[in-house]
Structures are given as structure tokens and as C-alpha cells.
Amino acid sequence: MMGSSTLSFHNSLLSARCSPLIKNGGTSFSSSSPTSMSLLHRPRPSLLRLSPNAPFRLTSTRTPRNLKLHASHPNPPPPSSSTSSISNAVVFTSLLTIVLAVANRVLYKLALVPMKNHPFFLAQFTTFGYVVIYFSILYVRYRSGIVTDEMLRLPKSRFVAIGALEALGVASGMAAAAMLPGPAIPILSQTFLVWQLGFSSLVLGRTYRLNQIVGCILVAAGVALAVASGNDTGQMLSGVESVWPLLMIASSAFQAGASIIKEFVFVDAAVHLKGKSLDIFVVNSFGSGFQALFVLIFLPFLSNMRGIPFTQLPTYLKDGAGCFLNMGGAASGCNGAPLLPLLYIVGNLLFNIFLLNVVKTSSAVVASLIVMLSVPISIYVLSLPLPYLQEGATLSPFFLFGSAILVSGLILYSIPQPAKSGSESR
């Protein structure tokens, strides 16, 4: 579920250029107190002899009043090697995220084999289950000192906004999906990237080069064409009221807004934490917590959108739990549970963590490009005979053509340009 557990969404993030690097160097403190100066002027050379490996070294000039205390770190690494290692880490993380994105989509399709009659249960189980998992991990990291009190004191209003936007995205997307033909849903969802570019410029003040803008448009167009795979797109929305496509586009806007706020949280935290890196589980935990809260508020509406009367929801959830565990009378037709649903949950959890790390180290737009790249790859993998999905499928030439457009858009977006002083684009 891309909206509630991925990019779902801030698909916020700092790039290696944007996230602050803690540079080695010294902060000097001048000794201006008369008492301290008189003590330093006494002929005690043994007090001034510090080990060359000491973290602080005392130096003096001919004028005693110029005594300064310098903080130094032995053998500082060259800036170029540090930047190179960061870039390599970002590339490796991005590639691993693509693999996890493909696995997430394939495992979701496999999980729906036993849970085909209970997809709403699976969605709610992951939404509320991740809150418990994320906060448990956050507690362990806090006890170990990785998460600090300063991180936990960051303004919670931003996490409230993230949770509200993602819940609104889920609610509006579910309402629109119930009224739209299947192929139209992923095509309209490609407006997500366009919304991200706009919000990134508006909220974060980012500027994008022409090749990046055109590249993003090509990526969105390529995904839409690959997903459509030769359907009669001209007649796709015939007879559908205009409010439903607009609502699906609004759903993408909500999700894109949440992803940009996540990126803003990482950018702003670098200032509040004085250069320290904000732990991603702080964002994951509080964002997921508030999202679950708003989903709970919208639960009557969401259940009705799935064709489940709210009065029958407890019975539906009970049957869904029985199918998930492959136990009881509801276990009929649930072959593959609980293994397949658990594999999806683990894969989706890892995907969300790595995707947010991409947002932190790169940008929300880059995270969206990664997710979009995974779409045609996932379609190709799902076209192959798989366990529990033996039928396979034949891909049309439109799929290959759309995938080629997508790759060309990624290449165009990634073309390096000479850096201009005072400008920063992603």
C-alpha cells in the first residue's frame, strides 16, 4: 500500500549535498578571564605540555593574550573521500530499495492469493501493526542512545500533518478507486510525481533543471503507458463522472504533500539537532502513529467504501484474522496463509524503512522515481510463472515501449550538470 506505508509516502529527505556534513575542525575559545590568564602565565611548563594525541591542544603566540584552546581531531579524512563514500552509500541504498520495491509489489500480489476476500483486513492489520513495531524499535534505539531526547522533542504538529495527509490519501483514493475502471487508477496516480515537484519547489524552495522536469514527466508517462499495456485509453473514462478522476488526483496530492513534509522534517531537524542526523524511526513511528489515529477516525467511511457495512465490520475482521492464521471456519480457500501474508508484511516493512532512508539521504522526488521504476519491473516479474500464480501473462509491445520511455526519463533526470554557485537543484 503505497499511500499508507510507502511513499505512501516526506516517496523528506536530504541529499548528500543537502544533509549537513560534520566537518572536522576546531572551535576556538579565547581565554579572557584575568584569573585564568594569571594562572597560565605562571612558569609551569609541565602544565602546558599535552600529548600530541590529546583531543585539545593549547597553543600560544608571542603575545600571551592570544592564547586559544583549539579542538582538533587527529588525521581528518579528506573531504573528497568522505563525499565519495556518502555517494556510494546513497547509490547502494537506492538499488536495494528498488529490489525491495519490486519484492513488495510481488509479495503483495502473492499475499492476496489466500487473502483475496479480506484485503481490507490485511491493509488495516499492517497499518496498526506497524505502529507497534515502529514504536518498539524506537524504544530500543532510545534505550541504546541512538535516539536522543532532542529528537523526541521535535514539533509533533508536522507528524500530525503527515498522518492526516496520508489518511486522507487512503480515504480519497479508496473512494475514487471504487468508481474508476482498473487501468485508469495507476495512470491517474502518476500525477503523484508532478505534485511532488510542485510541493518541493513551494515548501522546500527547491529549483529543478529543465532536464529533471522533462525526465520526471517522461517517467510518469512511461509508467502510465506500461500499465495501460494497450488498453483503449481513449474510452477508458467514458461514462465516469469527472469527480472521481479528480478525487484520485487529489489522493495523489495528499500523498505527495505527506512525502514532502517528511523531507522537510529531516531538513529542519538538522538545524534543531545542531548537525546531528535525525533517526528515521522517529519519523516512521510518529508518522505511522498519527496515520493510524486518523484511519481509525475514518474507519466507518473506509469500510463502507470497501462494501463492508460498519455494523458488520467486527465479523469481517474476525473472519479475516481466521483466514490470516489459516485457522477456523474462515480458513477455507486461504491456502498459503500465514506464510504469504507474513512475507509481504516483512517485505513491506523493510521497503518502508529503506524508502524513508532514501528520502533522508536524497529527496522525496528521487524516492518516487525509484518506486515508479519498480512498477514495470514488477509487472514483468508477475508475468512469469510463480508459486501460487502459475498462469503467467504475455506482455504487449506497449509495455516495452512504456518501459523504454521510463528508463529514458530516469537517464535524462540523472544527467549531471555543472553546479552553479548559489543554486541547488535535485
RAZIHU-V428346 format. One record per backbone hydrogen bond with DSSP energy under -0.5 kcal/mol. CO is the residue of the C=O (numbers start at 1). NH is the residue of the N-H. If there is no record, write none. Layout:
co | nh
CO | NH
CO | NH
//
This chain:
co | nh
1 | 5
2 | 6
2 | 8
8 | 7
9 | 7
9 | 8
12 | 14
15 | 19
21 | 23
26 | 28
27 | 71
29 | 69
30 | 32
33 | 37
34 | 38
35 | 39
36 | 40
37 | 41
38 | 42
39 | 42
42 | 44
44 | 47
44 | 48
45 | 48
45 | 49
46 | 49
48 | 50
51 | 54
55 | 72
57 | 59
57 | 70
59 | 68
62 | 64
63 | 61
63 | 66
64 | 67
67 | 31
68 | 59
68 | 70
69 | 29
70 | 57
70 | 72
78 | 82
79 | 83
80 | 84
81 | 85
82 | 86
83 | 87
84 | 88
85 | 89
86 | 90
87 | 91
88 | 92
89 | 93
90 | 94
91 | 95
92 | 96
93 | 97
94 | 98
95 | 99
96 | 100
97 | 101
98 | 102
99 | 103
100 | 104
101 | 105
102 | 106
103 | 107
104 | 108
105 | 109
106 | 110
107 | 111
108 | 112
110 | 113
110 | 114
111 | 115
113 | 116
115 | 118
118 | 122
119 | 123
120 | 124
121 | 125
122 | 126
123 | 127
124 | 128
125 | 129
126 | 130
127 | 131
128 | 132
129 | 133
130 | 134
131 | 135
132 | 136
133 | 137
134 | 138
135 | 139
136 | 140
137 | 141
138 | 142
139 | 143
140 | 144
141 | 146
141 | 147
142 | 145
148 | 152
149 | 153
151 | 154
155 | 158
156 | 160
157 | 161
158 | 162
159 | 163
160 | 164
161 | 165
162 | 166
163 | 167
164 | 168
165 | 169
166 | 170
167 | 171
168 | 172
169 | 173
170 | 174
171 | 175
172 | 176
173 | 177
174 | 178
176 | 179
176 | 180
181 | 184
181 | 185
182 | 185
182 | 186
183 | 187
184 | 188
185 | 189
187 | 190
188 | 191
189 | 192
190 | 193
190 | 194
191 | 195
192 | 196
193 | 197
194 | 198
195 | 199
196 | 200
197 | 201
198 | 202
199 | 203
199 | 204
200 | 204
200 | 206
207 | 426
209 | 213
210 | 214
211 | 215
212 | 216
213 | 217
214 | 218
215 | 219
216 | 220
217 | 221
218 | 222
219 | 223
220 | 224
221 | 225
222 | 226
223 | 227
224 | 228
225 | 229
228 | 231
231 | 233
232 | 235
233 | 236
235 | 238
237 | 240
241 | 244
241 | 245
242 | 246
243 | 247
244 | 248
245 | 249
246 | 250
247 | 251
248 | 252
249 | 253
250 | 254
251 | 255
252 | 256
253 | 257
254 | 258
255 | 259
256 | 260
257 | 261
258 | 262
259 | 263
260 | 264
261 | 265
262 | 266
263 | 267
264 | 268
265 | 269
266 | 270
267 | 271
268 | 271
268 | 272
269 | 273
270 | 275
271 | 274
273 | 276
279 | 282
279 | 283
280 | 284
281 | 285
282 | 286
283 | 287
284 | 288
285 | 289
286 | 290
287 | 291
288 | 292
289 | 293
290 | 294
291 | 295
292 | 296
293 | 297
294 | 298
296 | 299
298 | 302
299 | 303
300 | 304
301 | 305
302 | 306
303 | 308
304 | 307
307 | 309
309 | 312
310 | 313
312 | 316
313 | 317
314 | 318
315 | 319
316 | 320
317 | 321
318 | 322
319 | 323
320 | 324
321 | 325
322 | 326
322 | 327
328 | 331
329 | 332
331 | 334
334 | 337
336 | 340
338 | 342
339 | 343
340 | 344
341 | 345
342 | 346
343 | 347
344 | 348
345 | 349
346 | 350
347 | 351
348 | 352
349 | 353
350 | 354
351 | 355
352 | 356
353 | 357
354 | 358
355 | 359
356 | 360
357 | 361
358 | 362
360 | 14
363 | 367
364 | 368
365 | 369
366 | 370
367 | 371
368 | 372
369 | 373
370 | 374
371 | 375
372 | 375
372 | 376
373 | 377
374 | 378
375 | 379
376 | 380
377 | 381
378 | 382
379 | 383
380 | 383
381 | 384
383 | 393
386 | 389
389 | 386
393 | 395
396 | 399
396 | 400
397 | 401
398 | 402
399 | 403
400 | 404
401 | 405
402 | 406
403 | 407
404 | 408
405 | 409
406 | 410
407 | 411
408 | 412
409 | 413
410 | 414
411 | 415
412 | 415
420 | 423
424 | 207
//
